[in-house]
Amino acid sequence: MVEKVPIGYKCLNCGEVHYPKHGRCLQCKHRDFEEVELPSEGSLVTYTILKAPPTGIDKSSLILGIIDLGEVRYTGQLELEPEDVQLGMKLKAVWRKVRVIDGKSVSGFVWTHP
């Protein structure tokens, strides 16, 4: 099995890396990008706790964070207990089921202790 890694989008004109993908580069407004692998480890910049998560998530609350990966910041779900979350902590991306929509499992990255 091939391990999944987070993907970013590098502008072919100026080299700026984005996540998520935008219609135009935020730096130079160019429209062409290439996919690039992003680091699967980073540090937590900030977070929030959703007390009313979307339908299909079987948790009473959901922690979302912004993770600094060096060239880019990645917004994602944290798979930690609220009391364990600390700004600056190291996190690692793990691919797994994140919710159920119309009876089908949806997978994505969650961020947890390395």
N, CA, C and O atoms as CSV, one atom per row, in Angstrom:
chain,resi,resn,atom,element,x,y,z
A,1,MET,N,N,0.832,-1.181,0.000
A,1,MET,CA,C,0.000,0.000,0.000
A,1,MET,C,C,0.881,1.251,0.000
A,1,MET,O,O,1.837,1.342,0.770
A,2,VAL,N,N,0.563,2.195,-0.848
A,2,VAL,CA,C,1.308,3.448,-0.929
A,2,VAL,C,C,0.786,4.389,0.154
A,2,VAL,O,O,-0.422,4.585,0.287
A,3,GLU,N,N,1.699,4.964,0.919
A,3,GLU,CA,C,1.308,5.901,1.962
A,3,GLU,C,C,0.936,7.232,1.325
A,3,GLU,O,O,1.656,7.734,0.463
A,4,LYS,N,N,-0.187,7.802,1.747
A,4,LYS,CA,C,-0.631,9.083,1.209
A,4,LYS,C,C,0.089,10.217,1.925
A,4,LYS,O,O,0.405,10.133,3.112
A,5,VAL,N,N,0.339,11.280,1.167
A,5,VAL,CA,C,0.970,12.482,1.722
A,5,VAL,C,C,0.121,13.687,1.329
A,5,VAL,O,O,-0.555,13.658,0.300
A,6,PRO,N,N,0.148,14.736,2.131
A,6,PRO,CA,C,-0.575,15.954,1.754
A,6,PRO,C,C,-0.017,16.518,0.443
A,6,PRO,O,O,1.181,16.436,0.173
A,7,ILE,N,N,-0.911,17.088,-0.355
A,7,ILE,CA,C,-0.541,17.649,-1.651
A,7,ILE,C,C,-0.761,19.157,-1.642
A,7,ILE,O,O,-1.776,19.644,-1.145
A,8,GLY,N,N,0.197,19.885,-2.193
A,8,GLY,CA,C,0.083,21.319,-2.373
A,8,GLY,C,C,0.137,21.640,-3.858
A,8,GLY,O,O,0.272,20.741,-4.688
A,9,TYR,N,N,0.032,22.898,-4.185
A,9,TYR,CA,C,-0.026,23.330,-5.579
A,9,TYR,C,C,0.986,24.446,-5.790
A,9,TYR,O,O,0.856,25.535,-5.231
A,10,LYS,N,N,2.002,24.158,-6.612
A,10,LYS,CA,C,3.097,25.094,-6.854
A,10,LYS,C,C,2.855,25.849,-8.154
A,10,LYS,O,O,2.628,25.248,-9.204
A,11,CYS,N,N,2.907,27.177,-8.068
A,11,CYS,CA,C,2.737,28.028,-9.248
A,11,CYS,C,C,3.903,27.789,-10.207
A,11,CYS,O,O,5.067,27.829,-9.808
A,12,LEU,N,N,3.576,27.538,-11.478
A,12,LEU,CA,C,4.621,27.296,-12.469
A,12,LEU,C,C,5.324,28.574,-12.906
A,12,LEU,O,O,6.342,28.511,-13.595
A,13,ASN,N,N,4.801,29.723,-12.522
A,13,ASN,CA,C,5.421,30.989,-12.883
A,13,ASN,C,C,6.397,31.480,-11.809
A,13,ASN,O,O,7.555,31.773,-12.106
A,14,CYS,N,N,5.920,31.568,-10.551
A,14,CYS,CA,C,6.765,32.161,-9.501
A,14,CYS,C,C,7.234,31.160,-8.446
A,14,CYS,O,O,8.109,31.483,-7.642
A,15,GLY,N,N,6.669,29.951,-8.434
A,15,GLY,CA,C,7.099,28.930,-7.487
A,15,GLY,C,C,6.400,28.952,-6.137
A,15,GLY,O,O,6.698,28.123,-5.277
A,16,GLU,N,N,5.467,29.892,-5.933
A,16,GLU,CA,C,4.719,29.962,-4.672
A,16,GLU,C,C,3.895,28.679,-4.495
A,16,GLU,O,O,3.249,28.220,-5.437
A,17,VAL,N,N,3.920,28.105,-3.290
A,17,VAL,CA,C,3.160,26.880,-3.008
A,17,VAL,C,C,1.900,27.249,-2.241
A,17,VAL,O,O,1.941,28.030,-1.291
A,18,HIS,N,N,0.767,26.670,-2.671
A,18,HIS,CA,C,-0.529,26.964,-2.071
A,18,HIS,C,C,-1.201,25.701,-1.565
A,18,HIS,O,O,-0.991,24.616,-2.107
A,19,TYR,N,N,-1.992,25.840,-0.547
A,19,TYR,CA,C,-2.961,24.844,-0.121
A,19,TYR,C,C,-4.079,25.618,0.569
A,19,TYR,O,O,-3.809,26.368,1.507
A,20,PRO,N,N,-5.304,25.459,0.138
A,20,PRO,CA,C,-5.754,24.616,-0.975
A,20,PRO,C,C,-5.432,25.271,-2.305
A,20,PRO,O,O,-4.872,26.366,-2.357
A,21,LYS,N,N,-5.800,24.576,-3.392
A,21,LYS,CA,C,-5.567,25.105,-4.729
A,21,LYS,C,C,-6.475,26.309,-4.966
A,21,LYS,O,O,-7.634,26.318,-4.552
A,22,HIS,N,N,-5.943,27.307,-5.626
A,22,HIS,CA,C,-6.687,28.506,-5.993
A,22,HIS,C,C,-6.759,28.588,-7.511
A,22,HIS,O,O,-5.968,27.949,-8.205
A,23,GLY,N,N,-7.698,29.366,-8.030
A,23,GLY,CA,C,-7.827,29.556,-9.463
A,23,GLY,C,C,-6.658,30.333,-10.046
A,23,GLY,O,O,-6.298,30.152,-11.209
A,24,ARG,N,N,-6.073,31.191,-9.236
A,24,ARG,CA,C,-4.901,31.993,-9.622
A,24,ARG,C,C,-3.913,31.998,-8.461
A,24,ARG,O,O,-4.296,31.884,-7.297
A,25,CYS,N,N,-2.661,32.129,-8.795
A,25,CYS,CA,C,-1.621,32.243,-7.771
A,25,CYS,C,C,-1.870,33.519,-6.969
A,25,CYS,O,O,-2.106,34.581,-7.544
A,26,LEU,N,N,-1.820,33.415,-5.665
A,26,LEU,CA,C,-2.027,34.581,-4.810
A,26,LEU,C,C,-0.867,35.570,-4.902
A,26,LEU,O,O,-1.025,36.737,-4.545
A,27,GLN,N,N,0.282,35.124,-5.372
A,27,GLN,CA,C,1.469,35.968,-5.478
A,27,GLN,C,C,1.528,36.711,-6.819
A,27,GLN,O,O,1.685,37.932,-6.849
A,28,CYS,N,N,1.398,35.961,-7.940
A,28,CYS,CA,C,1.626,36.574,-9.257
A,28,CYS,C,C,0.410,36.508,-10.187
A,28,CYS,O,O,0.461,37.020,-11.305
A,29,LYS,N,N,-0.679,35.884,-9.735
A,29,LYS,CA,C,-1.941,35.768,-10.494
A,29,LYS,C,C,-1.879,34.798,-11.672
A,29,LYS,O,O,-2.816,34.742,-12.468
A,30,HIS,N,N,-0.789,34.033,-11.799
A,30,HIS,CA,C,-0.665,33.022,-12.851
A,30,HIS,C,C,-1.689,31.913,-12.599
A,30,HIS,O,O,-2.104,31.722,-11.455
A,31,ARG,N,N,-2.105,31.182,-13.624
A,31,ARG,CA,C,-3.163,30.165,-13.500
A,31,ARG,C,C,-2.674,28.711,-13.548
A,31,ARG,O,O,-3.469,27.797,-13.333
A,32,ASP,N,N,-1.415,28.482,-13.818
A,32,ASP,CA,C,-0.932,27.116,-13.979
A,32,ASP,C,C,-0.147,26.658,-12.754
A,32,ASP,O,O,0.726,27.364,-12.249
A,33,PHE,N,N,-0.487,25.445,-12.289
A,33,PHE,CA,C,0.113,24.872,-11.093
A,33,PHE,C,C,0.536,23.436,-11.360
A,33,PHE,O,O,0.054,22.790,-12.291
A,34,GLU,N,N,1.439,22.954,-10.530
A,34,GLU,CA,C,1.755,21.530,-10.507
A,34,GLU,C,C,1.568,21.039,-9.079
A,34,GLU,O,O,1.794,21.775,-8.119
A,35,GLU,N,N,1.150,19.779,-8.955
A,35,GLU,CA,C,1.002,19.198,-7.624
A,35,GLU,C,C,2.381,18.882,-7.067
A,35,GLU,O,O,3.252,18.383,-7.779
A,36,VAL,N,N,2.570,19.180,-5.781
A,36,VAL,CA,C,3.816,18.860,-5.091
A,36,VAL,C,C,3.479,18.217,-3.747
A,36,VAL,O,O,2.484,18.561,-3.110
A,37,GLU,N,N,4.318,17.289,-3.335
A,37,GLU,CA,C,4.132,16.681,-2.017
A,37,GLU,C,C,4.509,17.685,-0.945
A,37,GLU,O,O,5.517,18.385,-1.045
A,38,LEU,N,N,3.676,17.736,0.081
A,38,LEU,CA,C,3.963,18.585,1.230
A,38,LEU,C,C,4.503,17.713,2.353
A,38,LEU,O,O,4.264,16.506,2.357
A,39,PRO,N,N,5.221,18.291,3.299
A,39,PRO,CA,C,5.663,17.506,4.449
A,39,PRO,C,C,4.448,16.940,5.202
A,39,PRO,O,O,3.399,17.581,5.259
A,40,SER,N,N,4.592,15.768,5.763
A,40,SER,CA,C,3.489,15.178,6.523
A,40,SER,C,C,3.628,15.463,8.019
A,40,SER,O,O,2.871,14.930,8.830
A,41,GLU,N,N,4.602,16.310,8.380
A,41,GLU,CA,C,4.750,16.744,9.768
A,41,GLU,C,C,4.895,18.253,9.812
A,41,GLU,O,O,5.512,18.858,8.935
A,42,GLY,N,N,4.320,18.851,10.840
A,42,GLY,CA,C,4.399,20.296,10.999
A,42,GLY,C,C,4.086,20.679,12.426
A,42,GLY,O,O,4.017,19.824,13.309
A,43,SER,N,N,3.895,21.977,12.651
A,43,SER,CA,C,3.589,22.447,14.002
A,43,SER,C,C,2.296,23.263,13.989
A,43,SER,O,O,1.979,23.942,13.012
A,44,LEU,N,N,1.563,23.179,15.092
A,44,LEU,CA,C,0.259,23.811,15.217
A,44,LEU,C,C,0.408,25.314,15.437
A,44,LEU,O,O,1.087,25.750,16.366
A,45,VAL,N,N,-0.241,26.109,14.564
A,45,VAL,CA,C,-0.202,27.570,14.658
A,45,VAL,C,C,-1.370,28.066,15.497
A,45,VAL,O,O,-1.187,28.894,16.389
A,46,THR,N,N,-2.570,27.566,15.218
A,46,THR,CA,C,-3.768,27.951,15.954
A,46,THR,C,C,-4.828,26.875,15.757
A,46,THR,O,O,-4.678,26.004,14.900
A,47,TYR,N,N,-5.900,26.929,16.547
A,47,TYR,CA,C,-6.963,25.935,16.420
A,47,TYR,C,C,-8.271,26.500,16.955
A,47,TYR,O,O,-8.301,27.528,17.632
A,48,THR,N,N,-9.348,25.797,16.630
A,48,THR,CA,C,-10.666,26.115,17.170
A,48,THR,C,C,-11.404,24.807,17.405
A,48,THR,O,O,-11.095,23.790,16.785
A,49,ILE,N,N,-12.369,24.840,18.296
A,49,ILE,CA,C,-13.173,23.650,18.589
A,49,ILE,C,C,-14.604,23.917,18.143
A,49,ILE,O,O,-15.253,24.848,18.620
A,50,LEU,N,N,-15.089,23.083,17.216
A,50,LEU,CA,C,-16.475,23.170,16.761
A,50,LEU,C,C,-17.345,22.346,17.703
A,50,LEU,O,O,-17.120,21.147,17.868
A,51,LYS,N,N,-18.317,22.970,18.310
A,51,LYS,CA,C,-19.200,22.257,19.244
A,51,LYS,C,C,-20.408,21.653,18.531
A,51,LYS,O,O,-21.143,20.867,19.129
A,52,ALA,N,N,-20.624,22.007,17.262
A,52,ALA,CA,C,-21.716,21.450,16.462
A,52,ALA,C,C,-21.143,21.020,15.112
A,52,ALA,O,O,-21.319,21.718,14.113
A,53,PRO,N,N,-20.452,19.863,15.077
A,53,PRO,CA,C,-19.820,19.429,13.826
A,53,PRO,C,C,-20.851,19.083,12.751
A,53,PRO,O,O,-22.016,18.843,13.066
A,54,PRO,N,N,-20.427,19.055,11.481
A,54,PRO,CA,C,-21.338,18.749,10.377
A,54,PRO,C,C,-21.922,17.338,10.471
A,54,PRO,O,O,-21.389,16.471,11.164
A,55,THR,N,N,-23.007,17.137,9.770
A,55,THR,CA,C,-23.637,15.817,9.681
A,55,THR,C,C,-22.633,14.800,9.158
A,55,THR,O,O,-21.843,15.096,8.262
A,56,GLY,N,N,-22.672,13.606,9.724
A,56,GLY,CA,C,-21.791,12.537,9.281
A,56,GLY,C,C,-20.550,12.384,10.134
A,56,GLY,O,O,-19.787,11.435,9.955
A,57,ILE,N,N,-20.338,13.306,11.058
A,57,ILE,CA,C,-19.204,13.193,11.976
A,57,ILE,C,C,-19.747,12.718,13.311
A,57,ILE,O,O,-20.603,13.366,13.913
A,58,ASP,N,N,-19.244,11.587,13.764
A,58,ASP,CA,C,-19.801,10.933,14.954
A,58,ASP,C,C,-19.120,11.371,16.252
A,58,ASP,O,O,-18.925,10.563,17.159
A,59,LYS,N,N,-18.762,12.646,16.334
A,59,LYS,CA,C,-18.164,13.195,17.547
A,59,LYS,C,C,-19.006,14.379,17.991
A,59,LYS,O,O,-19.650,15.032,17.171
A,60,SER,N,N,-19.002,14.656,19.293
A,60,SER,CA,C,-19.779,15.784,19.810
A,60,SER,C,C,-19.086,17.117,19.559
A,60,SER,O,O,-19.732,18.165,19.573
A,61,SER,N,N,-17.773,17.084,19.327
A,61,SER,CA,C,-17.036,18.294,18.970
A,61,SER,C,C,-15.899,17.891,18.028
A,61,SER,O,O,-15.509,16.726,17.951
A,62,LEU,N,N,-15.390,18.879,17.328
A,62,LEU,CA,C,-14.361,18.640,16.330
A,62,LEU,C,C,-13.307,19.742,16.469
A,62,LEU,O,O,-13.644,20.923,16.553
A,63,ILE,N,N,-12.037,19.350,16.492
A,63,ILE,CA,C,-10.958,20.329,16.600
A,63,ILE,C,C,-10.352,20.535,15.216
A,63,ILE,O,O,-9.910,19.583,14.572
A,64,LEU,N,N,-10.335,21.792,14.765
A,64,LEU,CA,C,-9.715,22.152,13.491
A,64,LEU,C,C,-8.500,23.029,13.783
A,64,LEU,O,O,-8.539,23.885,14.666
A,65,GLY,N,N,-7.427,22.808,13.038
A,65,GLY,CA,C,-6.229,23.580,13.280
A,65,GLY,C,C,-5.555,24.035,12.005
A,65,GLY,O,O,-5.851,23.538,10.918
A,66,ILE,N,N,-4.644,24.984,12.147
A,66,ILE,CA,C,-3.784,25.409,11.054
A,66,ILE,C,C,-2.389,24.920,11.403
A,66,ILE,O,O,-1.839,25.251,12.453
A,67,ILE,N,N,-1.825,24.119,10.493
A,67,ILE,CA,C,-0.541,23.481,10.726
A,67,ILE,C,C,0.503,24.090,9.798
A,67,ILE,O,O,0.304,24.124,8.584
A,68,ASP,N,N,1.597,24.565,10.347
A,68,ASP,CA,C,2.686,25.150,9.558
A,68,ASP,C,C,3.567,24.021,9.035
A,68,ASP,O,O,4.170,23.277,9.807
A,69,LEU,N,N,3.631,23.905,7.692
A,69,LEU,CA,C,4.446,22.868,7.060
A,69,LEU,C,C,5.705,23.443,6.424
A,69,LEU,O,O,6.366,22.770,5.633
A,70,GLY,N,N,6.036,24.675,6.764
A,70,GLY,CA,C,7.224,25.316,6.196
A,70,GLY,C,C,6.835,26.267,5.078
A,70,GLY,O,O,6.639,27.457,5.320
A,71,GLU,N,N,6.720,25.754,3.844
A,71,GLU,CA,C,6.355,26.599,2.707
A,71,GLU,C,C,4.895,27.029,2.713
A,71,GLU,O,O,4.538,28.031,2.094
A,72,VAL,N,N,4.060,26.285,3.403
A,72,VAL,CA,C,2.620,26.516,3.339
A,72,VAL,C,C,1.979,26.142,4.677
A,72,VAL,O,O,2.529,25.360,5.452
A,73,ARG,N,N,0.817,26.714,4.924
A,73,ARG,CA,C,0.030,26.335,6.105
A,73,ARG,C,C,-1.168,25.518,5.646
A,73,ARG,O,O,-1.819,25.848,4.654
A,74,TYR,N,N,-1.447,24.457,6.373
A,74,TYR,CA,C,-2.463,23.482,6.007
A,74,TYR,C,C,-3.558,23.515,7.058
A,74,TYR,O,O,-3.269,23.429,8.252
A,75,THR,N,N,-4.805,23.638,6.638
A,75,THR,CA,C,-5.934,23.613,7.560
A,75,THR,C,C,-6.458,22.182,7.624
A,75,THR,O,O,-6.708,21.568,6.587
A,76,GLY,N,N,-6.625,21.646,8.833
A,76,GLY,CA,C,-7.081,20.273,8.937
A,76,GLY,C,C,-7.674,19.935,10.288
A,76,GLY,O,O,-7.628,20.718,11.236
A,77,GLN,N,N,-8.230,18.742,10.337
A,77,GLN,CA,C,-8.862,18.211,11.543
A,77,GLN,C,C,-7.795,17.612,12.450
A,77,GLN,O,O,-6.926,16.874,11.987
A,78,LEU,N,N,-7.861,17.927,13.740
A,78,LEU,CA,C,-6.926,17.355,14.708
A,78,LEU,C,C,-7.593,16.173,15.391
A,78,LEU,O,O,-8.751,16.255,15.801
A,79,GLU,N,N,-6.874,15.096,15.511
A,79,GLU,CA,C,-7.387,13.922,16.211
A,79,GLU,C,C,-6.675,13.821,17.554
A,79,GLU,O,O,-5.806,12.977,17.773
A,80,LEU,N,N,-7.088,14.725,18.443
A,80,LEU,CA,C,-6.519,14.831,19.782
A,80,LEU,C,C,-7.638,15.174,20.749
A,80,LEU,O,O,-8.703,15.635,20.337
A,81,GLU,N,N,-7.405,14.954,22.007
A,81,GLU,CA,C,-8.329,15.420,23.039
A,81,GLU,C,C,-8.065,16.902,23.266
A,81,GLU,O,O,-6.913,17.333,23.221
A,82,PRO,N,N,-9.115,17.693,23.512
A,82,PRO,CA,C,-8.921,19.146,23.681
A,82,PRO,C,C,-7.854,19.501,24.716
A,82,PRO,O,O,-7.110,20.463,24.528
A,83,GLU,N,N,-7.770,18.741,25.798
A,83,GLU,CA,C,-6.794,19.060,26.841
A,83,GLU,C,C,-5.349,18.769,26.411
A,83,GLU,O,O,-4.408,19.215,27.068
A,84,ASP,N,N,-5.169,18.022,25.308
A,84,ASP,CA,C,-3.826,17.700,24.816
A,84,ASP,C,C,-3.313,18.695,23.777
A,84,ASP,O,O,-2.143,18.635,23.398
A,85,VAL,N,N,-4.168,19.610,23.309
A,85,VAL,CA,C,-3.790,20.540,22.245
A,85,VAL,C,C,-2.975,21.698,22.823
A,85,VAL,O,O,-3.389,22.343,23.786
A,86,GLN,N,N,-1.809,21.951,22.219
A,86,GLN,CA,C,-0.948,23.069,22.632
A,86,GLN,C,C,-0.399,23.751,21.389
A,86,GLN,O,O,0.066,23.082,20.466
A,87,LEU,N,N,-0.450,25.066,21.359
A,87,LEU,CA,C,0.125,25.805,20.239
A,87,LEU,C,C,1.602,25.457,20.116
A,87,LEU,O,O,2.306,25.350,21.119
A,88,GLY,N,N,2.070,25.280,18.878
A,88,GLY,CA,C,3.466,24.944,18.628
A,88,GLY,C,C,3.768,23.460,18.662
A,88,GLY,O,O,4.870,23.047,18.300
A,89,MET,N,N,2.800,22.638,19.096
A,89,MET,CA,C,3.056,21.205,19.187
A,89,MET,C,C,3.297,20.607,17.805
A,89,MET,O,O,2.762,21.097,16.811
A,90,LYS,N,N,4.097,19.554,17.742
A,90,LYS,CA,C,4.383,18.850,16.499
A,90,LYS,C,C,3.221,17.910,16.186
A,90,LYS,O,O,2.683,17.244,17.072
A,91,LEU,N,N,2.843,17.871,14.898
A,91,LEU,CA,C,1.740,17.031,14.443
A,91,LEU,C,C,2.149,16.271,13.187
A,91,LEU,O,O,3.034,16.698,12.445
A,92,LYS,N,N,1.494,15.142,12.965
A,92,LYS,CA,C,1.753,14.304,11.796
A,92,LYS,C,C,0.428,14.003,11.097
A,92,LYS,O,O,-0.583,13.754,11.754
A,93,ALA,N,N,0.437,14.028,9.759
A,93,ALA,CA,C,-0.753,13.720,8.965
A,93,ALA,C,C,-0.953,12.217,8.867
A,93,ALA,O,O,-0.011,11.471,8.600
A,94,VAL,N,N,-2.192,11.778,9.085
A,94,VAL,CA,C,-2.558,10.370,8.961
A,94,VAL,C,C,-3.832,10.300,8.116
A,94,VAL,O,O,-4.789,11.032,8.371
A,95,TRP,N,N,-3.843,9.424,7.116
A,95,TRP,CA,C,-4.994,9.255,6.231
A,95,TRP,C,C,-5.962,8.264,6.862
A,95,TRP,O,O,-5.584,7.132,7.165
A,96,ARG,N,N,-7.233,8.691,7.065
A,96,ARG,CA,C,-8.240,7.781,7.621
A,96,ARG,C,C,-9.650,8.314,7.381
A,96,ARG,O,O,-9.829,9.411,6.852
A,97,LYS,N,N,-10.631,7.534,7.770
A,97,LYS,CA,C,-12.023,7.947,7.623
A,97,LYS,C,C,-12.289,9.159,8.509
A,97,LYS,O,O,-11.952,9.160,9.693
A,98,VAL,N,N,-12.903,10.206,7.916
A,98,VAL,CA,C,-13.190,11.410,8.681
A,98,VAL,C,C,-14.683,11.640,8.890
A,98,VAL,O,O,-15.073,12.340,9.825
A,99,ARG,N,N,-15.535,11.054,8.021
A,99,ARG,CA,C,-16.980,11.216,8.178
A,99,ARG,C,C,-17.715,10.265,7.262
A,99,ARG,O,O,-17.104,9.536,6.480
A,100,VAL,N,N,-19.037,10.276,7.364
A,100,VAL,CA,C,-19.899,9.473,6.504
A,100,VAL,C,C,-20.888,10.417,5.837
A,100,VAL,O,O,-21.543,11.214,6.509
A,101,ILE,N,N,-20.999,10.325,4.496
A,101,ILE,CA,C,-21.956,11.131,3.738
A,101,ILE,C,C,-22.788,10.184,2.891
A,101,ILE,O,O,-22.242,9.391,2.123
A,102,ASP,N,N,-24.102,10.262,3.025
A,102,ASP,CA,C,-25.026,9.381,2.282
A,102,ASP,C,C,-24.648,7.912,2.433
A,102,ASP,O,O,-24.707,7.149,1.469
A,103,GLY,N,N,-24.265,7.524,3.630
A,103,GLY,CA,C,-23.925,6.133,3.913
A,103,GLY,C,C,-22.557,5.699,3.434
A,103,GLY,O,O,-22.193,4.534,3.597
A,104,LYS,N,N,-21.782,6.608,2.845
A,104,LYS,CA,C,-20.453,6.256,2.330
A,104,LYS,C,C,-19.371,6.933,3.166
A,104,LYS,O,O,-19.469,8.111,3.509
A,105,SER,N,N,-18.343,6.158,3.482
A,105,SER,CA,C,-17.212,6.690,4.238
A,105,SER,C,C,-16.408,7.653,3.372
A,105,SER,O,O,-16.177,7.401,2.189
A,106,VAL,N,N,-15.986,8.757,3.978
A,106,VAL,CA,C,-15.133,9.743,3.310
A,106,VAL,C,C,-13.822,9.795,4.087
A,106,VAL,O,O,-13.818,9.978,5.304
A,107,SER,N,N,-12.714,9.633,3.374
A,107,SER,CA,C,-11.402,9.650,4.009
A,107,SER,C,C,-10.680,10.946,3.733
A,107,SER,O,O,-10.958,11.636,2.752
A,108,GLY,N,N,-9.750,11.267,4.608
A,108,GLY,CA,C,-8.944,12.464,4.456
A,108,GLY,C,C,-7.849,12.458,5.503
A,108,GLY,O,O,-7.717,11.506,6.271
A,109,PHE,N,N,-7.067,13.522,5.529
A,109,PHE,CA,C,-6.009,13.614,6.514
A,109,PHE,C,C,-6.551,14.148,7.836
A,109,PHE,O,O,-7.368,15.069,7.865
A,110,VAL,N,N,-6.087,13.559,8.910
A,110,VAL,CA,C,-6.261,14.103,10.256
A,110,VAL,C,C,-4.851,14.284,10.800
A,110,VAL,O,O,-3.913,13.622,10.356
A,111,TRP,N,N,-4.714,15.172,11.750
A,111,TRP,CA,C,-3.398,15.495,12.311
A,111,TRP,C,C,-3.355,15.057,13.755
A,111,TRP,O,O,-4.267,15.354,14.527
A,112,THR,N,N,-2.305,14.357,14.125
A,112,THR,CA,C,-2.184,13.787,15.464
A,112,THR,C,C,-0.724,13.807,15.906
A,112,THR,O,O,0.143,14.297,15.182
A,113,HIS,N,N,-0.456,13.273,17.096
A,113,HIS,CA,C,0.923,13.189,17.614
A,113,HIS,C,C,1.782,12.363,16.649
A,113,HIS,O,O,1.310,11.370,16.096
A,114,PRO,N,N,3.038,12.768,16.446
A,114,PRO,CA,C,3.938,11.977,15.568
A,114,PRO,C,C,4.267,10.618,16.178
A,114,PRO,O,O,5.004,9.835,15.578
